[in-house]
């Protein structure tokens, strides 16, 4: 006997509203009586975190870890029999068709849907279905189905499966089971365009020049301070990184970044960009009950050392702005292993964009000829509110009926003028107190402000980082087909590899 699942024209990955169909192929070597053939479409968001031995009683666990398993997707299809009568199948190959439509949102947040799954025992006394009682005991969040995620062994994973159970009537006969994993990437939320820019900026100034040495040179001559600029006003600039607001990057597409240098002082000296690095930082928040852990990942988008790009001209007037040529990064796409931002019940992924800019007053190697020490400054610029979208455009009708985003709030700015042009007295708009998140836990506290490294700037009315993403109207999904165009994406999901998560134990969440 052998079982396999053959999908009809499987794509590289599935997305919301896709039809996923195929056949269960059963090869028998002897006559067998089959009662039911049940095919299930499942998605699981599983997390596990270690606990201290003295806290085991608090969580009613026996081992060293506590786990949560959220059934974010669960659909059942009975492909045989149609009349409820078991049949005797002769040796040979037999095929049974099935088809599903992948929904928009997770199921675990819907108590009525969970309760309905608890009554599926009529499919067969020995056919296992989802344990709805466990799901009702967990804290849930309504959201669009998250992408497939692996790479955090023994800690977190999101997987999607097609599972088949073949029931064989008889007390001493085991059921036959088989499963096939598949990759999933969600459609995008609605894109909002404001026509404005979010930005982060850093002012900097070089130190006054000093001679390399007060002694005579090898040829017996002394350096002249006046001729080498010693005592003159050092260059003072401001570097700003700008992106369209809201800051949205797309999987496997270039970044619409602007780097702008602004002259702040009347110094007749040339400054050069000598190195640039752009990195995407991913933060995966793993939660089990009230325990949390954050895993950090880093992707290098651009690494460009040994540059020599002049920031404008030495005789430019004060307040002159110079756009650094985007040819350095215009063709650099996000790595195709970057998953889109998401928020599930027990796993959340958010991103930051980090840029490191190296600037020099006096190019390296020029100090020997000029008798002066060259200076180099490395400036970090971090965009802390970055969303990654999948690049899968939703149907237009779905966008029109999409749920609106949560009520906006105000963010902190670092100057007297924010992006909307409003001015306040102390140069900063107050941050509202932390609000409780949808699952009842307090949100993260605001980050401390450093006047030397001001936080990211952006327009007013930016949603707080703990707001849940908008979810589409599930009722619209019944009349819509899945998107046709989709980007290249590999992901890091080994969809058919054995699970790396610890086995579930009784007495755990």
Secondary structure as UniProt FT lines:
FT   STRAND          2..7
FT   TURN            16..17
FT   STRAND          19..28
FT   STRAND          32..34
FT   STRAND          36..50
FT   HELIX           53..55
FT   HELIX           56..59
FT   STRAND          65..80
FT   STRAND          87..89
FT   STRAND          92..101
FT   TURN            108..109
FT   HELIX           111..117
FT   TURN            118..119
FT   HELIX           120..123
FT   TURN            125..126
FT   HELIX           132..136
FT   STRAND          149..152
FT   TURN            153..155
FT   STRAND          156..167
FT   TURN            171..172
FT   STRAND          176..182
FT   STRAND          197..205
FT   TURN            218..219
FT   HELIX           225..228
FT   TURN            229..231
FT   STRAND          236..244
FT   STRAND          248..250
FT   TURN            251..252
FT   STRAND          257..263
FT   STRAND          271..288
FT   TURN            289..290
FT   STRAND          291..304
FT   STRAND          309..310
FT   TURN            314..315
FT   TURN            318..319
FT   STRAND          321..323
FT   HELIX           326..328
FT   TURN            329..331
FT   TURN            336..337
FT   STRAND          342..343
FT   STRAND          347..361
FT   TURN            364..365
FT   HELIX           367..370
FT   STRAND          375..389
FT   HELIX           396..400
FT   TURN            419..420
FT   TURN            438..439
FT   TURN            451..452
FT   TURN            465..466
FT   HELIX           474..479
FT   TURN            495..496
FT   TURN            506..507
//
